[in-house]
Amino acid sequence: MSSTTQLDDRLAGFSRQTGKLVSEIGRVLVGQETMVSRLLIGLLAGGHVLLEGVPGLAKTLTVRLLARAIDTGFSRIQFTPDMLPSDVIGTEVFNPRDATYSVKKGPIFSNLILADEINRAPAKVQSALLEAMQERQVTIGDQTYVLDEPFLVLATQNPLEQEGTYPLPEAQVDRFMLKIKVDYPTLDEERKIVDRMAAESNGQAVQEVQHVTGRDELLEARKMIDEVFADDKVRNYIVDLVRATRDPAGANIDGLHGLIEVGASPRASINLMRVARAHALLQGRSYVTPHDVKTLAPDVLRHRVVVSYEAEAEGKTSDDVVATILDSVMVP
């Protein structure tokens, strides 16, 4: 049996499993297909995801449902202004009976981490997350502990309320592979939400979701990412998009002069390649198309492009800049 045939067989099995997962989540969640799709892409590509939206859009519920449907470790951390780093990673505890120290591990030692309202935690707590998110390890005292795979931080934040919040440092924002903007449901979806959720609490809804897949299946699916074919033209398209955020004039893009303070780093190119492959897998394909890249580019780039004061004065956001680049760079 050829390697291509083997990949197609595994892809068919993966598609069936993904369909079951989405269907199980859909038994409770109404709409938000884009958010669910991006969370699955983050799981497959092994990258952290930041969900941004006003309260009440089911961000927390969606992550809890996903964690429930996947039979793996799950931990929820509610971030508050009075938190300490030890509340996240753990600490050393002194045992007076035998005069020794033992390690009490924090909630970060799990597989799927729901970091709820992450921008409410102070700078010290944000810094404690950096090592875990990037290096997949935690240091407590003089001991370093490797975190079990899969390890994924799924964070939520409110973009409107500023009181009692701390802006995420650029170094941490860059650790998120995707930043998803969660929007309001449609009219029909909101009516279905009212009909479905009026008679049951969120806690009951989560309990109704059954395990559909597990840790081993997820790790096996991740191995398929590297087997998805990406043509040189698609690779060049990714590089052209990311480099255009740093030098729009060099890419012959008009209308962006003075609007970009900082462009995306090569990490954005790497992440865009991985999420495009994951998107292709979710679409049932073993190859990447330029459409995969264009679909995921805003989610990969919006939090990595820093606009200038001039852009803010004109009411331009990073989404506007990325949209202009996507419209201007030639698609292969």
C-alpha positions as CSV (number, residue, x, y, z in Angstrom):
1,M,0.0,0.0,0.0
2,S,1.4,3.4,-1.0
3,S,2.0,6.2,1.5
4,T,-0.6,8.3,-0.3
5,T,-3.2,5.6,0.1
6,Q,-2.3,5.1,3.7
7,L,-2.7,8.9,4.3
8,D,-6.0,9.0,2.5
9,D,-7.3,6.1,4.7
10,R,-6.1,7.8,7.9
11,L,-7.6,11.1,6.6
12,A,-11.0,9.4,6.1
13,G,-10.9,8.0,9.7
14,F,-9.9,11.5,11.0
15,S,-12.7,13.1,9.2
16,R,-15.2,10.7,10.7
17,Q,-13.8,11.4,14.2
18,T,-13.9,15.1,13.7
19,G,-17.4,15.0,12.5
20,K,-18.5,13.2,15.6
21,L,-16.6,15.7,17.8
22,V,-18.3,18.7,16.1
23,S,-21.7,17.0,16.2
24,E,-21.3,16.2,19.9
25,I,-20.4,19.9,20.7
26,G,-23.3,21.0,18.5
27,R,-25.8,19.1,20.7
28,V,-25.3,21.9,23.2
29,L,-23.7,24.8,21.4
30,V,-25.7,26.8,18.8
31,G,-23.7,28.4,16.0
32,Q,-20.2,29.7,16.5
33,E,-18.9,27.3,13.9
34,T,-15.9,29.5,13.1
35,M,-14.8,29.5,16.8
36,V,-15.2,25.7,17.1
37,S,-13.2,25.3,13.8
38,R,-10.4,27.5,15.0
39,L,-10.2,25.7,18.4
40,L,-9.9,22.4,16.6
41,I,-7.2,23.9,14.3
42,G,-5.3,25.0,17.4
43,L,-5.5,21.5,18.9
44,L,-4.3,19.9,15.7
45,A,-1.5,22.4,15.1
46,G,-0.4,22.4,18.8
47,G,-0.8,26.2,19.2
48,H,-2.4,28.3,21.9
49,V,-5.6,30.1,21.1
50,L,-6.8,33.5,22.4
51,L,-10.6,34.1,22.2
52,E,-11.7,37.8,22.3
53,G,-15.3,38.8,22.6
54,V,-17.8,40.6,24.8
55,P,-19.3,38.6,27.7
56,G,-22.1,36.1,26.9
57,L,-20.9,34.8,23.6
58,A,-20.2,31.2,24.9
59,K,-16.4,31.5,24.8
60,T,-16.0,29.7,28.1
61,L,-18.8,27.3,27.4
62,T,-17.3,26.3,24.1
63,V,-13.9,25.5,25.6
64,R,-15.5,23.5,28.4
65,L,-17.5,21.5,25.9
66,L,-14.5,20.8,23.7
67,A,-12.5,19.6,26.8
68,R,-15.4,17.4,27.8
69,A,-15.7,15.8,24.4
70,I,-12.0,15.0,24.4
71,D,-11.0,12.5,27.0
72,T,-8.0,14.3,28.4
73,G,-6.9,16.5,31.3
74,F,-8.7,19.8,31.7
75,S,-8.1,22.7,34.1
76,R,-9.9,26.0,34.4
77,I,-8.1,29.0,35.8
78,Q,-10.1,32.1,36.6
79,F,-7.7,35.0,36.4
80,T,-8.1,37.9,38.9
81,P,-6.1,41.0,39.8
82,D,-5.0,39.5,43.2
83,M,-3.5,36.3,41.8
84,L,0.1,35.2,42.4
85,P,2.3,33.1,40.0
86,S,2.1,30.2,42.5
87,D,-1.7,30.1,41.9
88,V,-0.9,29.0,38.4
89,I,2.3,27.0,38.4
90,G,2.4,25.8,42.0
91,T,4.8,26.2,44.8
92,E,7.1,24.5,47.3
93,V,5.5,23.6,50.6
94,F,7.5,23.2,53.8
95,N,6.8,20.1,55.8
96,P,7.7,20.9,59.5
97,R,7.6,17.3,60.7
98,D,10.6,16.2,58.7
99,A,11.9,19.6,57.8
100,T,11.7,19.1,54.0
101,Y,10.0,20.7,51.1
102,S,7.5,19.1,48.7
103,V,6.1,20.5,45.5
104,K,2.4,21.3,45.2
105,K,1.7,21.5,41.4
106,G,-0.7,24.2,40.2
107,P,-3.5,23.9,37.7
108,I,-1.2,24.5,34.8
109,F,-0.2,20.8,35.1
110,S,-3.0,19.5,32.8
111,N,-3.6,19.1,29.1
112,L,-6.3,21.7,28.1
113,I,-6.0,24.9,30.1
114,L,-8.9,27.3,30.1
115,A,-7.4,30.7,31.1
116,D,-10.6,32.6,31.7
117,E,-10.3,36.4,31.4
118,I,-6.6,36.2,31.1
119,N,-6.1,39.9,30.9
120,R,-7.3,40.4,34.5
121,A,-4.1,38.9,35.9
122,P,-1.1,41.1,36.8
123,A,2.2,41.1,35.1
124,K,3.9,38.6,37.4
125,V,1.3,36.0,36.6
126,Q,1.4,36.7,32.9
127,S,5.2,36.2,33.0
128,A,4.7,32.8,34.8
129,L,2.7,31.6,31.8
130,L,5.4,32.4,29.2
131,E,7.7,29.5,30.0
132,A,4.8,27.1,30.1
133,M,3.3,28.3,26.8
134,Q,6.5,28.4,24.8
135,E,8.8,25.8,26.4
136,R,6.1,23.4,27.6
137,Q,7.8,23.3,31.0
138,V,7.5,24.8,34.4
139,T,10.2,25.7,37.0
140,I,9.3,25.5,40.7
141,G,12.2,26.2,43.0
142,D,15.3,24.6,41.4
143,Q,13.3,21.9,39.6
144,T,12.0,21.9,36.1
145,Y,9.0,19.9,35.2
146,V,8.1,19.0,31.6
147,L,4.3,19.4,30.8
148,D,2.5,16.4,29.4
149,E,1.3,16.6,25.7
150,P,-1.0,17.7,24.5
151,F,-0.6,21.0,26.3
152,L,-2.8,23.8,25.1
153,V,-3.8,27.2,26.6
154,L,-7.2,28.3,25.5
155,A,-7.6,31.9,26.8
156,T,-10.5,34.3,26.8
157,Q,-10.5,38.1,27.2
158,N,-13.0,40.9,27.1
159,P,-12.0,43.7,24.7
160,L,-14.2,46.4,26.1
161,E,-13.9,46.6,29.9
162,Q,-10.6,48.1,30.9
163,E,-11.1,48.5,34.7
164,G,-9.2,45.9,36.6
165,T,-7.5,44.5,33.4
166,Y,-3.8,44.4,32.4
167,P,-2.8,44.5,28.7
168,L,-1.1,41.3,27.7
169,P,2.7,41.9,27.0
170,E,3.7,41.6,23.4
171,A,5.9,38.6,24.2
172,Q,2.9,36.7,25.5
173,V,0.5,37.7,22.8
174,D,3.0,36.3,20.2
175,R,2.8,33.0,22.0
176,F,-0.8,32.6,20.8
177,M,-0.9,30.9,17.5
178,L,-4.4,32.2,16.8
179,K,-6.4,35.2,18.0
180,I,-10.1,34.6,17.3
181,K,-12.6,37.5,17.4
182,V,-15.9,36.0,18.6
183,D,-19.0,37.8,17.1
184,Y,-22.7,37.8,18.0
185,P,-24.9,35.0,16.8
186,T,-27.3,35.5,13.9
187,L,-31.0,36.1,14.5
188,D,-32.0,32.5,13.9
189,E,-29.1,31.2,16.1
190,E,-30.1,33.5,19.0
191,R,-33.7,32.2,18.8
192,K,-32.4,28.6,19.0
193,I,-30.2,29.5,21.9
194,V,-33.2,30.9,23.8
195,D,-35.2,27.8,23.0
196,R,-32.4,25.4,23.9
197,M,-30.9,27.0,27.0
198,A,-33.9,28.5,28.7
199,A,-34.7,25.3,30.5
200,E,-31.3,24.1,31.4
201,S,-28.2,25.5,33.2
202,N,-24.8,25.6,31.6
203,G,-23.5,23.0,34.1
204,Q,-26.1,20.5,33.0
205,A,-25.4,21.2,29.4
206,V,-21.7,20.4,29.8
207,Q,-22.4,17.2,31.6
208,E,-24.5,16.0,28.7
209,V,-21.5,16.0,26.3
210,Q,-19.9,12.6,26.0
211,H,-16.3,11.7,25.3
212,V,-15.8,11.3,21.6
213,T,-12.1,11.1,21.2
214,G,-9.0,10.9,23.4
215,R,-5.5,12.0,24.0
216,D,-3.9,9.3,21.8
217,E,-6.1,10.0,18.9
218,L,-5.3,13.7,19.1
219,L,-1.6,13.1,19.2
220,E,-1.9,10.8,16.2
221,A,-3.8,13.4,14.3
222,R,-1.1,15.9,15.0
223,K,1.4,13.7,13.3
224,M,-0.6,13.9,10.1
225,I,0.0,17.7,9.9
226,D,3.5,17.3,8.6
227,E,2.3,14.8,5.9
228,V,0.0,17.4,4.4
229,F,1.5,18.5,1.1
230,A,2.3,22.2,0.6
231,D,3.5,23.4,-2.8
232,D,6.4,25.8,-3.1
233,K,4.0,28.4,-4.5
234,V,1.9,28.2,-1.3
235,R,5.0,28.4,0.9
236,N,6.1,31.5,-1.0
237,Y,2.6,33.0,-0.7
238,I,2.8,32.6,3.1
239,V,6.2,34.3,3.2
240,D,5.1,37.1,1.0
241,L,2.1,37.8,3.2
242,V,4.1,37.9,6.4
243,R,6.9,40.0,4.9
244,A,4.4,42.5,3.6
245,T,3.4,43.3,7.2
246,R,7.0,44.4,7.8
247,D,7.6,46.2,4.5
248,P,4.4,47.0,2.6
249,A,6.2,49.4,0.3
250,G,8.5,46.6,-0.8
251,A,5.5,44.5,-1.6
252,N,4.1,47.4,-3.7
253,I,1.1,47.9,-1.4
254,D,-0.3,51.4,-1.4
255,G,-2.2,53.0,1.5
256,L,-0.2,51.5,4.4
257,H,2.6,54.0,4.6
258,G,3.1,55.0,8.3
259,L,0.3,52.8,9.5
260,I,2.4,49.8,10.7
261,E,4.6,50.2,13.8
262,V,5.7,46.5,14.1
263,G,5.2,43.7,11.6
264,A,4.9,40.0,12.1
265,S,7.9,37.9,12.9
266,P,9.0,34.6,11.2
267,R,7.0,32.8,13.9
268,A,3.9,34.0,12.1
269,S,5.1,32.3,8.9
270,I,5.7,29.1,10.8
271,N,2.3,29.2,12.5
272,L,0.5,30.2,9.3
273,M,2.0,27.1,7.6
274,R,0.8,24.8,10.3
275,V,-2.7,26.2,10.7
276,A,-3.1,26.1,6.9
277,R,-2.2,22.4,7.0
278,A,-4.6,21.8,9.9
279,H,-7.4,23.6,8.0
280,A,-6.8,21.4,5.0
281,L,-7.1,18.3,7.2
282,L,-10.4,19.5,8.6
283,Q,-11.6,20.0,5.1
284,G,-10.7,16.4,4.2
285,R,-7.7,17.2,2.0
286,S,-4.1,16.0,2.1
287,Y,-2.8,19.2,0.4
288,V,-2.8,22.9,1.2
289,T,-4.4,25.5,-1.1
290,P,-4.0,29.3,-1.1
291,H,-7.6,29.5,0.2
292,D,-6.5,27.7,3.4
293,V,-3.8,30.4,3.9
294,K,-6.1,33.3,3.1
295,T,-8.8,32.0,5.4
296,L,-6.5,31.6,8.4
297,A,-4.2,34.6,7.8
298,P,-6.3,37.2,9.8
299,D,-6.4,34.9,12.9
300,V,-2.6,34.4,12.7
301,L,-1.6,38.0,12.0
302,R,-4.1,40.3,13.7
303,H,-2.3,40.1,17.1
304,R,1.2,40.3,15.6
305,V,0.7,43.5,13.6
306,V,1.0,46.6,15.8
307,V,-0.5,49.7,14.2
308,S,1.0,53.1,14.7
309,Y,-0.5,56.1,16.4
310,E,-1.3,57.5,12.9
311,A,-3.3,54.5,12.1
312,E,-5.2,54.8,15.4
313,A,-5.9,58.4,14.7
314,E,-7.4,57.3,11.4
315,G,-9.5,54.6,13.0
316,K,-7.5,51.8,11.4
317,T,-7.0,48.5,13.2
318,S,-4.6,45.6,12.6
319,D,-7.6,43.8,11.0
320,D,-7.8,46.6,8.4
321,V,-4.1,46.4,7.7
322,V,-4.2,42.6,7.3
323,A,-7.2,42.9,5.0
324,T,-5.4,45.4,2.8
325,I,-2.4,43.1,2.5
326,L,-4.6,40.0,1.7
327,D,-6.3,42.0,-1.1
328,S,-3.0,43.3,-2.5
329,V,-0.6,40.3,-2.4
330,M,-1.0,38.2,-5.5
331,V,-2.6,34.8,-4.9
332,P,-0.8,31.9,-6.7
